Amino acid sequence: MNLSYLDFDYSEDYEGTGTFDAMASVAPHQWDALQNEIAQVLGWCTQQFPEGPAPAEEGGDWHYDLQGVEEISTPMTVSFHPSTGRIERHSGPPGAPRTTLTLSISGNPQFCEEFRAAFGA
């Protein structure tokens, strides 16, 4: 499955539990595509490994953490005035909001192997 927004980094703890971490930041017109991509990834996890999502301590094959933030940036013009030695700034109109999501998926070695194969992570 090709992913357009999620690019996973992998790490592993001393017990062999692997974690795939990804972050994506999108403009409003990209939100549906990002949402669909995350749903596809989590849907695959659920279908292939029904013993999750649940922490390993509770018998789960995999678990995830999904968090988000929406930010609105306001562009500024900034200039230095040599005569006063000061920097002036003027705020422009706020831009469109950006939504940033972070997705962490942890799993046992079998889960991680299959996840890598499915998503090229």
C-alpha positions in Angstrom: 0.0 0.0 0.0 1.5 3.4 -1.0 1.4 6.2 1.5 1.4 9.8 0.5 1.4 11.6 3.8 2.8 9.1 6.4 6.5 8.4 6.4 7.3 6.1 9.3 10.5 6.0 11.3 11.2 2.7 13.2 12.7 2.1 16.6 12.8 -0.9 18.9 13.1 -1.4 22.6 15.2 -3.9 24.5 12.2 -6.3 24.7 11.8 -6.4 20.9 8.7 -4.2 20.8 8.9 -2.1 17.6 7.5 1.4 17.2 6.6 3.1 13.9 6.3 6.9 14.2 4.9 9.3 11.6 3.9 12.9 11.5 2.0 14.7 8.8 1.0 18.4 8.5 -1.7 19.3 6.0 -3.7 22.2 4.7 -7.5 22.0 4.9 -7.9 20.7 1.4 -5.6 17.8 2.2 -7.4 16.8 5.4 -9.7 14.1 3.9 -6.8 12.4 2.2 -4.7 12.3 5.4 -7.7 11.1 7.4 -8.3 8.3 4.8 -4.7 7.3 4.8 -4.6 6.9 8.6 -7.8 5.0 8.6 -6.4 2.6 6.0 -3.3 2.0 8.1 -5.3 1.4 11.3 -7.9 -0.6 9.4 -5.1 -2.9 8.1 -3.7 -3.3 11.6 -7.1 -4.2 12.9 -7.9 -6.7 10.1 -4.5 -8.4 10.2 -4.0 -8.4 13.9 -7.3 -8.6 15.7 -5.6 -8.9 19.1 -5.3 -5.2 19.2 -5.3 -2.4 19.7 -4.2 -3.2 23.2 -0.9 -2.9 25.0 1.4 -5.9 25.1 0.9 -6.2 28.8 -2.8 -6.8 28.1 -2.1 -9.4 25.4 -2.3 -7.1 22.4 -0.2 -7.6 19.3 -0.2 -3.9 18.6 -1.2 -0.5 20.0 -1.4 3.0 18.7 -1.3 6.6 19.8 -2.9 9.3 17.5 -2.6 13.0 18.4 -3.3 16.2 16.6 -3.0 19.9 16.7 -4.4 22.7 14.5 -2.3 25.8 14.0 -3.0 29.1 12.3 0.1 30.9 11.2 0.2 34.7 10.8 2.8 36.0 8.4 4.9 38.9 9.5 7.0 41.5 7.7 10.1 42.1 9.7 12.6 44.9 9.1 15.7 46.3 10.8 16.0 50.1 11.1 19.7 51.1 11.4 18.9 54.6 12.7 17.1 53.2 15.8 18.9 49.8 16.0 15.5 48.2 16.4 13.5 45.5 14.6 10.0 46.3 13.6 7.3 43.7 12.8 3.9 44.0 11.3 1.5 41.1 11.3 -0.5 40.3 8.2 -3.8 38.4 7.9 -3.9 34.9 9.4 -3.3 32.1 7.0 -5.4 28.9 6.6 -5.1 26.5 9.5 -2.8 23.5 9.2 -3.6 20.3 10.9 -0.7 18.2 12.2 -1.2 14.6 13.3 1.3 12.2 14.9 0.7 8.5 14.7 2.7 6.0 16.7 2.1 2.3 16.2 3.9 -0.3 18.5 3.8 -4.0 18.1 5.4 -7.3 18.6 8.1 -8.6 16.1 5.6 -10.4 13.9 3.4 -7.4 13.7 6.4 -5.2 12.8 7.6 -7.5 10.1 4.2 -7.6 8.4 3.7 -3.8 8.8 7.0 -3.2 7.1 6.0 -5.5 4.2 2.6 -3.9 3.8 3.7 -0.2 4.1 7.4 -0.2 3.1 8.2 1.3 6.5 
